[in-house]
C-alpha cells in the first residue's frame, strides 16, 4: 500500500484549499497593514476598519478556494472589507452620516451590492500613501507619547496588545485601555487622517521620528527587566523607519535609519551568551554585522550630502566613526568630539553632554571627563541617572581613584532597574573590593 498521502482536492481554478490557506497567510503577513491603512482612510474609524480587515480575510478563506485567488488580492480585500463594514453599519441600523458618505463613495466608484465585493475603482488606491497617513495619525502630537508608541506598534507594525505590553512591562489591560483612549481621542478630537501640509511637515515629522527612536532605544537598552536587549523592538523600529524612508526619504529619516542600523550591527557583541553586558571597548568586532554597517554608512553619507543636517544624522555620523574603527584604540576620538560639538548646537540635552564628556575623556584623558561630568552634577543635571554615575565610576577606576569609583558604582547600582546592568555594576564593585582589600 502506498504511503504517499493523496493530493489535496484542487479548486476549479487550480488551487487546492491548502494552497489557498497558505496564500492567505502569506498575504496577511505582507499586506494586512497596507489593507488596514486603506480601510481606515475609507471608513474613518479604527475599530470599524480592524473588524472589516478580519472579516475580509475570513471571506477570502471562504471564497478563494471556489473562485480562485484574485490577480490583485489587496484590492479585493480592501473592497471586501469596505462592503463588510457597510453591512455591519446596516445591521446596527446606524443610517447616519457615515453610512451616507460610504454609499455616496460607493456610487462614485461603481461598486456593486454590499454582499459582492467589487474591485472597480480600487486597483488605483496607493497603499504607500495610506500607510504614511496612518503613521502621522498614530503619532499625532495631541496624543500622549506612550499612547503614540502603543498605537503605532499596534496599527502600523501589527504587534499584538500582549506583545507590546510585554515589551514595555505593563499589563495587557493597561495597554489595551491606552490604545482605546488614543483611538477615542482621534475620533472625538477630529484628528485628520492625513499627511500634514508642507508648512507643518517638519514639526510633525520630528514627532514621528521620536516615536520610532523611542521604540528602538527601549529595545537597544531596556529600561527595566531581565534582558538588556529586546531585538524584537529594535527590529520593529528599523522596519518602521525603513517604511517611513520609502514613503518619505527626508534627510533626517535617512539619519535615523542609519543610526538604528549602525547600532543594530553591534547587537550580537553587546552581551555575552548569558546576557551580561559587554562594553564597547571590550566587544568582539568580528561579531559586528558588516551588511548593516554598509547600509548605515551609505544612508548617513546621503543625509550629510543633503546639506540639511539634523540631530539624528549627527548621531549616525558618530556611530559610523565607531563602526569604521578596527579597534577601540584606533577610534578617531577627535572626530567624535567634533561631531558632539555640532550636536550640542542642535540638542544640548544633559545626556548628549554626558556622552560628549565620555568622548572628551577618551581624547584628553579621564580627568577631563570627570570634570565635565561633575559640572553636570553641580548644575543639578543627571543626579538620578545611573549611567552618569557609572561613567564617572569607570573614569575614576582608570585613574586608580578606587574609593571614588566605589562610591559612584554604588550610587549607579542604587538607581539601576535593569538586571543585566545591576549584575555589571555588582561585578565592578566586587573587582574594586578585591583590589582594595
Beta strands, then each sheet from edge to edge (+ up, - down):
end
